Amino acid sequence: MYQYNDIDQTLVDERVAQFRRQTEQYLKGEISEDEFRALRLRNGLYVQIHAPMLRVAGPYGLFNATQFRKLAHIARTYDKNYCHFTTRQNVQFNWPKLEEVPDILAELATVQMHAIQTSGNCMRNTTSDHLAGVSIDEIEDPRPYCEIIRQWTTLHPEFDYLPRKFKMAVSGSVHDRAATQFHDIGLHLVKNDAGEVGFKVLVGGGLGRTPVIGQVIKPYLEKKHLLSYLEAILRIYNLFGRRDNKYKARIKILVKESGLAKFSALVENEWLHLRDSNELSDARINAIKAQFTPPAYINNADIDTSFIDQQQEHKAFATWVKFNTTAHKTAGYRAVFLSLKAPDVAPGDVTDFQLDAVADLADKYSFGEIRSTHRQNLILADVNQADLFTLWQQLVSLNLATPNIGTVTDMICCPGLDFCSLANAGSIGIAKEINEALDDIDYIHDIGDLKINMSGCMNGCAHQSVGHIGILGVDKKGTEWYQITLGGSSENDAAIGDRLGPAVAKDQITKAITTILDVYIKNRLNDEPFLTMVNRVGVTPFKEQVYADS
Amino acid sequence: MQIVKDNQLIDNSWKYVADDAELVDGDITISLLRWEKDHQQLLAHEGKLGLRIAPNDSVDEMAANLKGIDLVELDFPDFADGRLFSHAWYLRSRFGYQGEIRATGHFMPDQVFYLSRVGVNAFAPEKVEYLPFVLTNLNDFTVEYQNSIN
């Protein structure tokens, strides 16, 4: 994992000092409300319904145990004993006091963390594959490039006041787990015909109000040109992106309105001026790569197969292994998901006690590192299979072992009307209700791979438009209603879900979801997954049943 | 009013002449439109000449009109309009412009560090009481991740 050098540390320390000064000036009336808003957003600070909300960066979803202990400490000292993991692999605190935020940021800086550019119309935290470095289908570890991009985007002087927010994601595997087709810029590490590894560059993807699948602007970009090419795209966007209407200001609209051909010609022309003067050297790439070397795996860890016997003795353990662990490229190791989707917990929430406990487990079983996923769970990525049973027992006692990863109750959910000032409808309550309706774990496992994404408003923070089942909260004359979409996907087979029909009332949404699941169970062919069936039969059979009584 | 130039407080000698106003003596800035329209008359002007650039002004047009220009004012209608940061970058790093680049209008004293990094070397903030903030905030950071123009 990347460790800060003196420059990194000085930068975050100076950022804390700057924001402390800005907060003091604001409280004295020397900075206007409007101006302070722009400044605080660039330090992750929103003002929400109940209190400010602070979003802390989780750079490409990577944390260490010390950082988790610090998050626990902050939750305990400055907040209400919990925090929330987001779809951008970040961490949110829901109850900080404005005056204390500089202190929180100073605490974060002591463990190489910050909240820089986690909101505002600027380049945001770069996200990546949560299985980076350990997945079996990896072409190359994307994390060094994420770190290079993190540094380049941080306090970039020219691109801090863009038309709108700007998000990038990098994937290094064949299977796209980073939703790169739905980012302003998506980067795929790919091999060219000569066997060299470079980037396929996608542009103009995005979710929110107008979901758009990104288009390939550069099928193969040499690594040395990564930053000059990003710079060219950002400069063209900064100059030509719309600023007259915030709903049309994302790069996806610029690409759409100008057409990919014209947009890429502008970028190409700009890039030709830049590319020879700003090359990424092999030395630089290798220096960053050296910070992501594999941990000291035990040789022959696969010889101890006791966990197979333990699975035979303990059915619950076997189920957990099946759903909450995944293959690892090193023999004898597995990556372990910690489910933040226990039935009685708001999706993505974790308490100070759990954070401390996870830090200890990471130290003991996974080389002191923890990852967050864009589906709002945690991962211990490097667990020896011989430790799985003990780890499972401890996770059970921490309420972090619900065996539902990738299933219907592993919902992505935004904070909704309970916390967010943008929301039109509640989402946490609906997630709870759906969980209560689906209380049979065998039924959940029988349904298999099914992703429900639920957002409380059009901004779509929970990526509802790419959920296999998407639920979108809308306001109808002051009451909460929910639109349903089917067939979305954020993976390789990227698709935007189709509307099922008219929105359903709050007291009908859970029933609508269980009806959809029943239609699937009755009509699937053999082991056909939900998404495959929706693609085969369309929305009609679901629609007929959901609206049958209305 | 005073301004900050090259990290110093100095007296401002420049006047902006609006498109519909009569030219005045001394050092003046005018819009690109005026510069193109009254070009011959302006070439005969006794004081120095500067251009006042708005975010909407085309970079290419700006580049084509830099000869004989001693000052480029980047005039912010709104601090959130980041296009002028790119204009500054182009002036310094692509067009080799060596004269003064001055931020004017509605920019924040909290933006001067970034502005200086893309090549702006003078600041005429909206309010005189911002001048000390400009001077202080120019030193917000001692480190940086990207190449700088300044």
Interface residues (C-beta under 8 A of the other chain):
Chain A: I7 T10 L11 E14 R15 Q18 Q22 Q25 E30 I31 E35 A38 L39 N121 Q151 W152 T154 L155 H156 P157 E158 F159 D160 Y161 L162 P163 R235 N238 L239 R243 H273 N278
Chain B: V59 F79 A80 D81 G82 R83 F85 S86 W89 R94 M108 D110 Q111 F113 Y114 L115 R117 V118 F133 D140 F141 T142 V143 E144 Y145 Q146 N147 S148
